[in-house]
Amino acid sequence: MIIWLLPSVYTLGWAQTINTAREIAYCADQAQKTLNQIPPGDYNIPRGIDHDKNVWRYVDYHDWCSGFWPGILWDLYAVTHNDKWKIQADRFTRELTPLSSQSGFDHDLGFMVLNSFGQGYQLTKSTAYKQVILRSADSLATLFNPRVGTILSWPQMVKKMGWPHNTIIDNMINLELLFWASKNGGSHELYDIAVRHAETTMRNHFRPDYTSYHVVVYDTVTGKKIKGITHQGYADSSMWARGQSWAIYGFTMCYRETRKAEFLNFAQKVADVYLQRLPADRIPYWDFNDPAIPNAPRDASAAAVTASALLQLSGFVSDKAKADYYYKQAVAMLTTLSSAAYQSRSTNSAFLLHSTGHHPAGSEIDASIIYADYYYLEALMRLQKINRKNLPASR
């Protein structure tokens, strides 16, 4: 989401192994290609490119991925200071304005609004942007069930799947919208909701080995957990790669916002089990338990999310060896993602290849997906900031 420059609590003892300026410039070149291709009309926000195609599939503001493209444009403006990116970022951000006027519209308002309006507000201080963010946070809060202690995911699934109250691990990322709003003019209750959702998720969403369920279903009357299941993973008991990456990212963010030690400790536990089970190139298979491994699809999006999260987590961990470990793992992930095996280059105008969206539904398998690009660029920018901050002082 919003890229925070972390205080360094340790001295970096390694050399940079990836040229962040070059890879960010590559992202800018690819984004310009995408801008040149975007059609007129409402469905003009890039979502994904199937593995057998070379053109984007476009969505409108209703899609949960609608905030990633304007977020990419804002990031490019932040890193280049070129107004052409600002103009385009503002254009696509404003298309999402109706999101803030639809109460309880979607649990993914954090993804949609903070990546677009949030990034834009950080750079421009636009009061119009801020009002959209605050209204959207209030809208998201209407999905909170105080008896359960979490925000409802997928309201449409209540009847369709017979889930009285469901919460997906992805929702950890949307808590950032509530934290932001509570600290920028919104109610303190938004902060309390975010903390309680994270605490409830920490108790109920994980197995004894700290691998995450995708979905937890709750009883709305008693507030008790009914079951942990999957919707996008291989099996109810499997570790779906992107779900685990959302957990790493989400609990790291929760620690940043609250400084509660339990969130920092938990972020490390969910990160460690993920890292221990990665293949040698540090890019996960779409689900760690798919029996088709090593012939199963990879998920570059999970790698990008995790790399960005680990760079932030490494700045919070006081143990230098552990901090170094997280940093080096993140750099290794970004090194592979920046190779010819994973960058899209001339194949299409996305940044990355080989992401997996919804494997059980046969959707976006081995594809280029916009959120993979978003977190890849975010991770590169975080790495660049860390390395610049820790350059030796000139003499």
Stockholm file with secondary structure:
# STOCKHOLM 1.0

chainA/1-395         MIIWLLPSVYTLGWAQTINTAREIAYCADQAQKTLNQIPPGDYNIPRGIDHDKNVWRYVDYHDWCSGFWPGILWDLYAVTHNDKWKIQADRFTRELTPLSSQSGFDHDLGFMVLNSFGQGYQLTKSTAYKQVILRSADSLATLFNPRVGTILSWPQMVKKMGWPHNTIIDNMINLELLFWASKNGGSHELYDIAVRHAETTMRNHFRPDYTSYHVVVYDTVTGKKIKGITHQGYADSSMWARGQSWAIYGFTMCYRETRKAEFLNFAQKVADVYLQRLPADRIPYWDFNDPAIPNAPRDASAAAVTASALLQLSGFVSDKAKADYYYKQAVAMLTTLSSAAYQSRSTNSAFLLHSTGHHPAGSEIDASIIYADYYYLEALMRLQKINRKNLPASR
#=GR chainA/1-395 SS CCCCCCCCCSCCCSCCCSCHHHHHHHHHHHHHHHHHHCCSSSCCEEEEECTTCCSCEEECTTSTTTTHHHHHHHHHHHHHCCHHHHHHHHHHHHTTGGGGGSTTCCTTHIIIIIIIIIHHHHHHCCHHHHHHHHHHHHHHHTTEETTTTEECCCTTHHHHTCCSEEEETTHHHHHHHHHHHHTTTSCHHHHHHHHHHHHHHHHHSBCTTSCBCSEEEECTTTCCEEEEECSSSSSTTSCBHHHHHHHHHHHHHHHHHHCCHHHHHHHHHHHHHHHHTCCTTSCCBSBTTCTTTTSSCBCHHHHHHHHHHHHHHHTTCCCHHHHHHHHHHHHHHHHHHTSTTTBCTTSCSSSBCCBCSBGGGTBSTTBEEHHHHHHHHHHHHHHHHHHHHTSCCCC
#=GC SS_cons         CCCCCCCCCSCCCSCCCSCHHHHHHHHHHHHHHHHHHCCSSSCCEEEEECTTCCSCEEECTTSTTTTHHHHHHHHHHHHHCCHHHHHHHHHHHHTTGGGGGSTTCCTTHIIIIIIIIIHHHHHHCCHHHHHHHHHHHHHHHTTEETTTTEECCCTTHHHHTCCSEEEETTHHHHHHHHHHHHTTTSCHHHHHHHHHHHHHHHHHSBCTTSCBCSEEEECTTTCCEEEEECSSSSSTTSCBHHHHHHHHHHHHHHHHHHCCHHHHHHHHHHHHHHHHTCCTTSCCBSBTTCTTTTSSCBCHHHHHHHHHHHHHHHTTCCCHHHHHHHHHHHHHHHHHHTSTTTBCTTSCSSSBCCBCSBGGGTBSTTBEEHHHHHHHHHHHHHHHHHHHHTSCCCC
//
